[in-house]
């Protein structure tokens, strides 16, 4: 072991000091999410680890001291004393080795608990078990006036001959779609409009990020390990040999089984550009004076929708592959609350310029995402469904993701570092925006009027007709 090695507690998924200082507040935060208390289990293992680290530090200090004394004894030709010290050093080496093995086991045990505990809700988030307890913050615009019964988007798209679910199913199965002609161009126009708005008017930096990422990248934004079954994994074929179950050759879940596929052999298709954009600052120490960073990207997104059986089986609302313009902010703790409001207003502005009726909801504790401490959902009105449906979710994650990524900043004039705060939001989901335009701009003859904001991107096309 190198001389002077220091022992420290490595886990950072949650602030262990806050849990030690006020375990009741931590458990109350979990209770608000409908979860059982966890602080006792965490602190028990934490105490065991801290005691072990103290013993290891003491043993290492004595080993270093004894090693120096061996040299002194040999210089004095005192072989008996040197032999005694050498035996002691050998015993300490064995003790330290066993202690370090135990240390890794305890670290893994604490980490396993902490990595599956969600973010603690902010104090102003309403308590509740599900979406029924969400709170409406504002409602903008009005429902379109139609003198005919509005159709749903899939009926409109199929009648246009430009939305083909059957062709997609032949290639890929359910929850895929092929868009053609005017609708394909409309999808592209929507994305371009959103990117121009967010970069030119709101100061976001456009990024073209990777769509395939590693395990630790997905862990950093909390898609793994909890949501393993909701993701699409891509494996290098040579890595699968000898790593399959007998039932259909399904690859083992590396977070549930001892045998793993190595990091170098597995990638994940991103479920949202949040993953790539947020991880731009992983393992970095940023200059606090340069924050906030604001990133945006238009990418395909891929989700297994493992828990969506029977939900939105028709149409484009819930797809395995869809497009989205994502917004991500990296801030100091002092900036994040204001940045959350700003990000939400940026997403809302897209709908305002498209003249689409929407409402903004503050999600309750039971409806928030795993990594969020506070979330606004923006829901657009869909006449064909006679309902509001989510089109954007804007979340403040506090330092939850930053701890998993080890993303920090150094405040001006200080030597110490702090964890950044991360925020993400859809600005917007392109497919759902296309759905909203189809249903809100449909005409009695089944054609679709192009919103004024999108006409400059449509090459002179102001109506999509069969």
TAPE-V996514 format. One record per run of one state. SS is the DSSP state (h for helix, s for strand, l for the rest). FROM is the first residue (numbers start at 1). TO is the last residue. If there is no record, write none. Layout:
ss=SS from=FROM to=TO
ss=SS from=FROM to=TO
This chain:
ss=l from=1 to=15
ss=h from=16 to=21
ss=l from=22 to=22
ss=h from=23 to=32
ss=l from=33 to=38
ss=h from=39 to=75
ss=l from=76 to=78
ss=h from=79 to=114
ss=l from=115 to=130
ss=h from=131 to=133
ss=l from=134 to=134
ss=s from=135 to=140
ss=l from=141 to=152
ss=h from=153 to=160
ss=l from=161 to=162
ss=s from=163 to=164
ss=h from=165 to=172
ss=l from=173 to=177
ss=s from=178 to=179
ss=l from=180 to=180
ss=h from=181 to=201
ss=l from=202 to=204
ss=s from=205 to=206
ss=l from=207 to=211
ss=s from=212 to=213
ss=l from=214 to=214
ss=h from=215 to=220
ss=l from=221 to=227
ss=h from=228 to=230
ss=l from=231 to=231
ss=s from=232 to=235
ss=l from=236 to=236
ss=h from=237 to=239
ss=l from=240 to=243
ss=s from=244 to=244
ss=l from=245 to=250
ss=s from=251 to=251
ss=l from=252 to=262
ss=h from=263 to=265
ss=s from=266 to=269
ss=l from=270 to=272
ss=h from=273 to=281
ss=l from=282 to=284
ss=s from=285 to=287
ss=h from=288 to=290
ss=l from=291 to=292
ss=s from=293 to=302
ss=l from=303 to=320
ss=s from=321 to=331
ss=l from=332 to=335
ss=h from=336 to=353
ss=l from=354 to=357
ss=s from=358 to=362
ss=l from=363 to=373
ss=s from=374 to=382
ss=l from=383 to=386
ss=s from=387 to=396
ss=l from=397 to=399
ss=h from=400 to=405
ss=l from=406 to=407
ss=s from=408 to=410
ss=l from=411 to=417
ss=s from=418 to=419
ss=l from=420 to=420
ss=s from=421 to=429
ss=h from=430 to=440
ss=l from=441 to=441
ss=s from=442 to=442
ss=l from=443 to=447
ss=s from=448 to=449
ss=l from=450 to=451
ss=h from=452 to=455
ss=l from=456 to=462
ss=s from=463 to=464
ss=l from=465 to=466
